[in-house]
Amino acid sequence: MRPSGICLLTLGVSADNEILLKANRKRDNMSNWILTLNVNSGAITAIAAVVLVIITGIYVYLTHKIAKGSEEVIEQASIDREIAYIRDQLEEFYYPLFLVVSEMNDVENPGKAVSDLFNK
């Protein structure tokens, strides 16, 4: 056991020696720390593996949510395309009727305009 810094000064040890002793203590602490890591390397590896499994699970969950959102966007786009197609088909189907109605609106006597259309 080494004496504390106060005892070193009272014993007449110089300040340089005190700095060296503190550096040796820090090195010893680092060596003990590394030795502790080496002794417990299996536990550290197991903990790291569990942390990685948890992180991977979070990534899987978030990716699943993103995929679900993408599916909903694609489904909505498909519905929008179908609606646009049906609207175009209806416009083509009712366009002749639109022409007849617009001609009737331009005529003062719509009854006569309708009979004229059928007599042509």
OpenMM code with the backbone's topology and positions (N, CA, C; nanometers):
from openmm import Vec3, app, unit

residues = "MET ARG PRO SER GLY ILE CYS LEU LEU THR LEU GLY VAL SER ALA ASP ASN GLU ILE LEU LEU LYS ALA ASN ARG LYS ARG ASP ASN MET SER ASN TRP ILE LEU THR LEU ASN VAL ASN SER GLY ALA ILE THR ALA ILE ALA ALA VAL VAL LEU VAL ILE ILE THR GLY ILE TYR VAL TYR LEU THR HIS LYS ILE ALA LYS GLY SER GLU GLU VAL ILE GLU GLN ALA SER ILE ASP ARG GLU ILE ALA TYR ILE ARG ASP GLN LEU GLU GLU PHE TYR TYR PRO LEU PHE LEU VAL VAL SER GLU MET ASN ASP VAL GLU ASN PRO GLY LYS ALA VAL SER ASP LEU PHE ASN LYS".split()
positions = [
    Vec3(0.0838, -0.1167, 0.0000),
    Vec3(0.0000, 0.0000, 0.0000),
    Vec3(0.0882, 0.1229, 0.0000),
    Vec3(0.0546, 0.2165, -0.0855),
    Vec3(0.1353, 0.3372, -0.0971),
    Vec3(0.0814, 0.4443, -0.0041),
    Vec3(0.1690, 0.5274, 0.0452),
    Vec3(0.1212, 0.6361, 0.1305),
    Vec3(0.0548, 0.7450, 0.0474),
    Vec3(-0.0327, 0.8222, 0.1120),
    Vec3(-0.1016, 0.9289, 0.0414),
    Vec3(-0.0066, 1.0442, 0.0134),
    Vec3(-0.0532, 1.1407, -0.0688),
    Vec3(0.0293, 1.2544, -0.1084),
    Vec3(0.0742, 1.3391, 0.0090),
    Vec3(-0.0076, 1.3515, 0.1124),
    Vec3(0.0288, 1.4332, 0.2290),
    Vec3(0.1441, 1.3684, 0.3021),
    Vec3(0.1386, 1.2382, 0.3168),
    Vec3(0.2474, 1.1676, 0.3852),
    Vec3(0.3762, 1.1774, 0.3052),
    Vec3(0.3689, 1.1774, 0.1722),
    Vec3(0.4883, 1.1859, 0.0903),
    Vec3(0.5589, 1.3186, 0.1110),
    Vec3(0.4836, 1.4259, 0.1242),
    Vec3(0.5447, 1.5562, 0.1451),
    Vec3(0.6107, 1.5643, 0.2826),
    Vec3(0.5488, 1.5057, 0.3802),
    Vec3(0.6056, 1.5109, 0.5145),
    Vec3(0.7294, 1.4236, 0.5258),
    Vec3(0.7405, 1.3218, 0.4408),
    Vec3(0.8576, 1.2356, 0.4449),
    Vec3(0.9732, 1.2937, 0.3658),
    Vec3(0.9508, 1.4051, 0.2948),
    Vec3(1.0584, 1.4692, 0.2223),
    Vec3(1.0715, 1.4219, 0.0786),
    Vec3(0.9685, 1.3583, 0.0217),
    Vec3(0.9724, 1.3141, -0.1166),
    Vec3(0.9428, 1.4349, -0.2038),
    Vec3(1.0142, 1.4487, -0.3123),
    Vec3(0.9974, 1.5661, -0.3985),
    Vec3(0.8658, 1.5603, -0.4746),
    Vec3(0.8286, 1.6752, -0.5320),
    Vec3(0.7044, 1.6847, -0.6084),
    Vec3(0.7112, 1.5998, -0.7347),
    Vec3(0.8293, 1.5859, -0.7943),
    Vec3(0.8425, 1.5026, -0.9145),
    Vec3(0.8088, 1.3571, -0.8850),
    Vec3(0.8561, 1.3099, -0.7723),
    Vec3(0.8245, 1.1713, -0.7351),
    Vec3(0.6750, 1.1535, -0.7105),
    Vec3(0.6125, 1.2572, -0.6535),
    Vec3(0.4697, 1.2492, -0.6286),
    Vec3(0.3928, 1.2385, -0.7609),
    Vec3(0.4356, 1.3150, -0.8624),
    Vec3(0.3707, 1.3085, -0.9945),
    Vec3(0.3882, 1.1703, -1.0539),
    Vec3(0.5068, 1.1132, -1.0408),
    Vec3(0.5309, 0.9786, -1.0921),
    Vec3(0.4438, 0.8746, -1.0216),
    Vec3(0.4267, 0.8923, -0.8919),
    Vec3(0.3430, 0.7977, -0.8169),
    Vec3(0.1969, 0.8076, -0.8624),
    Vec3(0.1486, 0.9327, -0.8862),
    Vec3(0.0117, 0.9492, -0.9341),
    Vec3(-0.0056, 0.8876, -1.0726),
    Vec3(0.0954, 0.9033, -1.1590),
    Vec3(0.0897, 0.8439, -1.2926),
    Vec3(0.0868, 0.6920, -1.2824),
    Vec3(0.1651, 0.6362, -1.1909),
    Vec3(0.1643, 0.4907, -1.1713),
    Vec3(0.0287, 0.4423, -1.1222),
    Vec3(-0.0365, 0.5230, -1.0323),
    Vec3(-0.1691, 0.4850, -0.9836),
    Vec3(-0.2705, 0.4852, -1.0985),
    Vec3(-0.2618, 0.5877, -1.1847),
    Vec3(-0.3539, 0.5932, -1.2987),
    Vec3(-0.3311, 0.4751, -1.3920),
    Vec3(-0.2041, 0.4414, -1.4136),
    Vec3(-0.1728, 0.3280, -1.4997),
    Vec3(-0.2232, 0.1992, -1.4365),
    Vec3(-0.2081, 0.1878, -1.3046),
    Vec3(-0.2577, 0.0689, -1.2357),
    Vec3(-0.4104, 0.0604, -1.2452),
    Vec3(-0.4770, 0.1754, -1.2330),
    Vec3(-0.6230, 0.1759, -1.2465),
    Vec3(-0.6644, 0.1338, -1.3865),
    Vec3(-0.5904, 0.1832, -1.4881),
    Vec3(-0.6213, 0.1455, -1.6267),
    Vec3(-0.5943, -0.0036, -1.6466),
    Vec3(-0.4889, -0.0528, -1.5910),
    Vec3(-0.4586, -0.1959, -1.6024),
    Vec3(-0.5673, -0.2785, -1.5360),
    Vec3(-0.6148, -0.2347, -1.4201),
    Vec3(-0.7227, -0.3062, -1.3517),
    Vec3(-0.8505, -0.3026, -1.4357),
    Vec3(-0.8747, -0.1900, -1.4985),
    Vec3(-0.9936, -0.1745, -1.5815),
    Vec3(-0.9872, -0.2696, -1.7001),
    Vec3(-0.8715, -0.2738, -1.7660),
    Vec3(-0.8536, -0.3639, -1.8804),
    Vec3(-0.8629, -0.5096, -1.8352),
    Vec3(-0.8057, -0.5404, -1.7210),
    Vec3(-0.8132, -0.6767, -1.6675),
    Vec3(-0.9590, -0.7143, -1.6394),
    Vec3(-1.0372, -0.6206, -1.5859),
    Vec3(-1.1785, -0.6457, -1.5596),
    Vec3(-1.2537, -0.6728, -1.6899),
    Vec3(-1.2220, -0.5940, -1.7935),
    Vec3(-1.2859, -0.6169, -1.9232),
    Vec3(-1.2495, -0.7541, -1.9791),
    Vec3(-1.1236, -0.7922, -1.9671),
    Vec3(-1.0807, -0.9233, -2.0173),
    Vec3(-1.1477, -1.0372, -1.9420),
    Vec3(-1.1613, -1.0232, -1.8123),
    Vec3(-1.2228, -1.1292, -1.7322),
    Vec3(-1.3711, -1.1426, -1.7661),
    Vec3(-1.4363, -1.0295, -1.7916),
    Vec3(-1.5809, -1.0310, -1.8168),
    Vec3(-1.6151, -1.0185, -1.9654),
    Vec3(-1.5260, -1.0593, -2.0513),
    Vec3(-1.5492, -1.0412, -2.1952),
    Vec3(-1.6728, -1.1185, -2.2440),
    Vec3(-1.6979, -1.2344, -2.1894),
    Vec3(-1.8164, -1.3119, -2.2295),
    Vec3(-1.9454, -1.2396, -2.1957),
    Vec3(-1.9519, -1.1835, -2.0766),
    Vec3(-2.0721, -1.1098, -2.0352),
    Vec3(-2.0889, -0.9832, -2.1198),
    Vec3(-1.9792, -0.9164, -2.1480),
    Vec3(-1.9851, -0.7958, -2.2305),
    Vec3(-2.0337, -0.8308, -2.3704),
    Vec3(-1.9851, -0.9394, -2.4251),
    Vec3(-2.0291, -0.9837, -2.5575),
    Vec3(-2.1778, -1.0185, -2.5563),
    Vec3(-2.2245, -1.0847, -2.4512),
    Vec3(-2.3667, -1.1207, -2.4417),
    Vec3(-2.4533, -0.9956, -2.4323),
    Vec3(-2.4103, -0.8987, -2.3531),
    Vec3(-2.4863, -0.7741, -2.3397),
    Vec3(-2.4901, -0.7010, -2.4737),
    Vec3(-2.3766, -0.6951, -2.5431),
    Vec3(-2.3722, -0.6284, -2.6736),
    Vec3(-2.4637, -0.6992, -2.7732),
    Vec3(-2.4674, -0.8325, -2.7686),
    Vec3(-2.5547, -0.9075, -2.8593),
    Vec3(-2.7020, -0.8775, -2.8304),
    Vec3(-2.7388, -0.8690, -2.7037),
    Vec3(-2.8772, -0.8384, -2.6669),
    Vec3(-2.9139, -0.6970, -2.7143),
    Vec3(-2.8232, -0.6024, -2.6958),
    Vec3(-2.8481, -0.4645, -2.7409),
    Vec3(-2.8669, -0.4625, -2.8929),
    Vec3(-2.7852, -0.5357, -2.9655),
    Vec3(-2.7988, -0.5403, -3.1113),
    Vec3(-2.9298, -0.6054, -3.1545),
    Vec3(-2.9736, -0.7070, -3.0827),
    Vec3(-3.1023, -0.7703, -3.1141),
    Vec3(-3.2165, -0.6710, -3.0928),
    Vec3(-3.2093, -0.5936, -2.9856),
    Vec3(-3.3128, -0.4938, -2.9588),
    Vec3(-3.3139, -0.3873, -3.0675),
    Vec3(-3.1958, -0.3384, -3.1057),
    Vec3(-3.1872, -0.2374, -3.2112),
    Vec3(-3.2400, -0.2935, -3.3431),
    Vec3(-3.2064, -0.4171, -3.3745),
    Vec3(-3.2563, -0.4798, -3.4972),
    Vec3(-3.4076, -0.4930, -3.4936),
    Vec3(-3.4631, -0.5276, -3.3785),
    Vec3(-3.6083, -0.5361, -3.3645),
    Vec3(-3.6749, -0.4014, -3.3887),
    Vec3(-3.6140, -0.2955, -3.3391),
    Vec3(-3.6681, -0.1614, -3.3618),
    Vec3(-3.6651, -0.1295, -3.5106),
    Vec3(-3.5546, -0.1610, -3.5778),
    Vec3(-3.5454, -0.1377, -3.7221),
    Vec3(-3.6517, -0.2167, -3.7986),
    Vec3(-3.6752, -0.3396, -3.7586),
    Vec3(-3.7759, -0.4223, -3.8251),
    Vec3(-3.9143, -0.3594, -3.8079),
    Vec3(-3.9460, -0.3153, -3.6878),
    Vec3(-4.0756, -0.2527, -3.6605),
    Vec3(-4.0934, -0.1263, -3.7446),
    Vec3(-3.9914, -0.0400, -3.7465),
    Vec3(-4.0019, 0.0847, -3.8232),
    Vec3(-4.0120, 0.0574, -3.9732),
    Vec3(-3.9378, -0.0398, -4.0223),
    Vec3(-3.9446, -0.0748, -4.1642),
    Vec3(-4.0832, -0.1289, -4.1991),
    Vec3(-4.1410, -0.2062, -4.1098),
    Vec3(-4.2765, -0.2588, -4.1311),
    Vec3(-4.3774, -0.1438, -4.1408),
    Vec3(-4.3649, -0.0451, -4.0530),
    Vec3(-4.4559, 0.0702, -4.0586),
    Vec3(-4.4399, 0.1464, -4.1892),
    Vec3(-4.3158, 0.1631, -4.2349),
    Vec3(-4.2912, 0.2341, -4.3609),
    Vec3(-4.3521, 0.1561, -4.4768),
    Vec3(-4.3355, 0.0241, -4.4764),
    Vec3(-4.3914, -0.0590, -4.5836),
    Vec3(-4.5439, -0.0509, -4.5846),
    Vec3(-4.6067, -0.0534, -4.4684),
    Vec3(-4.7530, -0.0414, -4.4609),
    Vec3(-4.7975, 0.0930, -4.5173),
    Vec3(-4.7263, 0.1993, -4.4826),
    Vec3(-4.7595, 0.3312, -4.5355),
    Vec3(-4.7463, 0.3359, -4.6862),
    Vec3(-4.6423, 0.2727, -4.7380),
    Vec3(-4.6232, 0.2686, -4.8832),
    Vec3(-4.7355, 0.1911, -4.9507),
    Vec3(-4.7778, 0.0817, -4.8913),
    Vec3(-4.8880, 0.0041, -4.9480),
    Vec3(-5.0157, 0.0879, -4.9538),
    Vec3(-5.0416, 0.1654, -4.8498),
    Vec3(-5.1614, 0.2484, -4.8480),
    Vec3(-5.1547, 0.3557, -4.9562),
    Vec3(-5.0369, 0.4147, -4.9758),
    Vec3(-5.0203, 0.5166, -5.0798),
    Vec3(-5.0420, 0.4549, -5.2174),
    Vec3(-4.9861, 0.3373, -5.2407),
    Vec3(-5.0017, 0.2700, -5.3696),
    Vec3(-5.1486, 0.2339, -5.3932),
    Vec3(-5.2152, 0.1853, -5.2897),
    Vec3(-5.3570, 0.1496, -5.3027),
    Vec3(-5.4408, 0.2733, -5.3350),
    Vec3(-5.4132, 0.3850, -5.2686),
    Vec3(-5.4881, 0.5074, -5.2944),
    Vec3(-5.4617, 0.5586, -5.4360),
    Vec3(-5.3378, 0.5473, -5.4831),
    Vec3(-5.3054, 0.5890, -5.6198),
    Vec3(-5.3804, 0.5031, -5.7212),
    Vec3(-5.3921, 0.3748, -5.6936),
    Vec3(-5.4659, 0.2850, -5.7819),
    Vec3(-5.6135, 0.3243, -5.7868),
    Vec3(-5.6698, 0.3561, -5.6729),
    Vec3(-5.8101, 0.3980, -5.6679),
    Vec3(-5.8281, 0.5286, -5.7447),
    Vec3(-5.7351, 0.6225, -5.7280),
    Vec3(-5.7435, 0.7503, -5.7998),
    Vec3(-5.7364, 0.7303, -5.9510),
    Vec3(-5.6491, 0.6402, -5.9963),
    Vec3(-5.6407, 0.6117, -6.1403),
    Vec3(-5.7706, 0.5513, -6.1927),
    Vec3(-5.8302, 0.4617, -6.1151),
    Vec3(-5.9557, 0.3990, -6.1559),
    Vec3(-6.0681, 0.5028, -6.1633),
    Vec3(-6.0724, 0.5922, -6.0671),
    Vec3(-6.1741, 0.6981, -6.0683),
    Vec3(-6.1562, 0.7877, -6.1906),
    Vec3(-6.0322, 0.8236, -6.2210),
    Vec3(-6.0066, 0.9091, -6.3373),
    Vec3(-6.0482, 0.8383, -6.4660),
    Vec3(-6.0216, 0.7079, -6.4748),
    Vec3(-6.0594, 0.6316, -6.5937),
    Vec3(-6.2117, 0.6293, -6.6103),
    Vec3(-6.2828, 0.6017, -6.5012),
    Vec3(-6.4294, 0.5967, -6.5077),
    Vec3(-6.4852, 0.7344, -6.5439),
    Vec3(-6.4284, 0.8400, -6.4879),
    Vec3(-6.4741, 0.9750, -6.5201),
    Vec3(-6.4544, 1.0050, -6.6686),
    Vec3(-6.3400, 0.9658, -6.7235),
    Vec3(-6.3156, 0.9860, -6.8669),
    Vec3(-6.4160, 0.9083, -6.9519),
    Vec3(-6.4452, 0.7853, -6.9132),
    Vec3(-6.5418, 0.7039, -6.9872),
    Vec3(-6.6814, 0.7669, -6.9822),
    Vec3(-6.7185, 0.8180, -6.8652),
    Vec3(-6.8497, 0.8811, -6.8531),
    Vec3(-6.8583, 1.0097, -6.9353),
    Vec3(-6.7479, 1.0855, -6.9370),
    Vec3(-6.7471, 1.2070, -7.0186),
    Vec3(-6.7647, 1.1734, -7.1664),
    Vec3(-6.6978, 1.0694, -7.2133),
    Vec3(-6.7135, 1.0284, -7.3530),
    Vec3(-6.8550, 0.9793, -7.3811),
    Vec3(-6.9147, 0.9104, -7.2841),
    Vec3(-7.0487, 0.8554, -7.3021),
    Vec3(-7.1541, 0.9666, -7.3062),
    Vec3(-7.1421, 1.0649, -7.2171),
    Vec3(-7.2435, 1.1690, -7.2065),
    Vec3(-7.2145, 1.2929, -7.2913),
    Vec3(-7.1056, 1.2949, -7.3639),
    Vec3(-7.0735, 1.4124, -7.4443),
    Vec3(-7.1804, 1.4427, -7.5500),
    Vec3(-7.2328, 1.3441, -7.6219),
    Vec3(-7.3410, 1.3755, -7.7175),
    Vec3(-7.4639, 1.4345, -7.6483),
    Vec3(-7.4995, 1.3847, -7.5325),
    Vec3(-7.6125, 1.4399, -7.4588),
    Vec3(-7.5838, 1.5844, -7.4184),
    Vec3(-7.4608, 1.6118, -7.3807),
    Vec3(-7.4222, 1.7479, -7.3458),
    Vec3(-7.4407, 1.8417, -7.4646),
    Vec3(-7.4049, 1.7942, -7.5840),
    Vec3(-7.4219, 1.8775, -7.7036),
    Vec3(-7.5691, 1.9076, -7.7286),
    Vec3(-7.6555, 1.8077, -7.7128),
    Vec3(-7.7985, 1.8258, -7.7348),
    Vec3(-7.8546, 1.9268, -7.6355),
    Vec3(-7.8163, 1.9123, -7.5100),
    Vec3(-7.8677, 2.0026, -7.4071),
    Vec3(-7.8177, 2.1443, -7.4316),
    Vec3(-7.6948, 2.1589, -7.4709),
    Vec3(-7.6439, 2.2935, -7.4967),
    Vec3(-7.7116, 2.3560, -7.6185),
    Vec3(-7.7459, 2.2760, -7.7204),
    Vec3(-7.8214, 2.3287, -7.8347),
    Vec3(-7.9611, 2.3702, -7.7920),
    Vec3(-8.0202, 2.2931, -7.7001),
    Vec3(-8.1547, 2.3269, -7.6531),
    Vec3(-8.1530, 2.4569, -7.5739),
    Vec3(-8.0480, 2.4812, -7.5014),
    Vec3(-8.0381, 2.6049, -7.4246),
    Vec3(-8.0208, 2.7256, -7.5158),
    Vec3(-7.9641, 2.7054, -7.6334),
    Vec3(-7.9443, 2.8157, -7.7268),
    Vec3(-8.0722, 2.8501, -7.8027),
    Vec3(-8.1692, 2.7599, -7.8062),
    Vec3(-8.2924, 2.7776, -7.8848),
    Vec3(-8.4006, 2.8371, -7.7962),
    Vec3(-8.4840, 2.9237, -7.8565),
    Vec3(-8.5927, 2.9859, -7.7794),
    Vec3(-8.7056, 2.8868, -7.7511),
    Vec3(-8.7292, 2.7950, -7.8406),
    Vec3(-8.8361, 2.6966, -7.8240),
    Vec3(-8.7722, 2.5582, -7.8143),
    Vec3(-8.7428, 2.5083, -7.6916),
    Vec3(-8.6733, 2.3813, -7.6782),
    Vec3(-8.7528, 2.2627, -7.7313),
    Vec3(-8.8854, 2.2641, -7.7224),
    Vec3(-8.9654, 2.1540, -7.7729),
    Vec3(-8.9472, 2.1355, -7.9223),
    Vec3(-8.9480, 2.2460, -7.9958),
    Vec3(-8.9277, 2.2404, -8.1398),
    Vec3(-8.7869, 2.1939, -8.1733),
    Vec3(-8.6866, 2.2339, -8.0909),
    Vec3(-8.5467, 2.1948, -8.1152),
    Vec3(-8.5301, 2.0436, -8.0985),
    Vec3(-8.6001, 1.9874, -7.9999),
    Vec3(-8.5901, 1.8432, -7.9764),
    Vec3(-8.6551, 1.7684, -8.0925),
    Vec3(-8.7711, 1.8146, -8.1362),
    Vec3(-8.8369, 1.7458, -8.2481),
    Vec3(-8.7555, 1.7598, -8.3764),
    Vec3(-8.6896, 1.8720, -8.3953),
    Vec3(-8.6032, 1.8897, -8.5111),
    Vec3(-8.4862, 1.7917, -8.5086),
    Vec3(-8.4340, 1.7678, -8.3906),
    Vec3(-8.3208, 1.6739, -8.3773),
    Vec3(-8.3615, 1.5336, -8.4198),
    Vec3(-8.4805, 1.4911, -8.3772),
    Vec3(-8.5251, 1.3557, -8.4086),
    Vec3(-8.5703, 1.3430, -8.5539),
    Vec3(-8.6088, 1.4515, -8.6171),
    Vec3(-8.6554, 1.4473, -8.7560),
    Vec3(-8.5407, 1.4533, -8.8542),
    Vec3(-8.4268, 1.4827, -8.8141),
    Vec3(-8.3135, 1.4911, -8.9060),
    Vec3(-8.2720, 1.3613, -8.9602),
] * unit.nanometer
topology = app.Topology()
chain = topology.addChain("A")
for resn in residues:
    res = topology.addResidue(resn, chain)
    for name in ("N", "CA", "C"):
        topology.addAtom(name, app.Element.getBySymbol(name[0]), res)
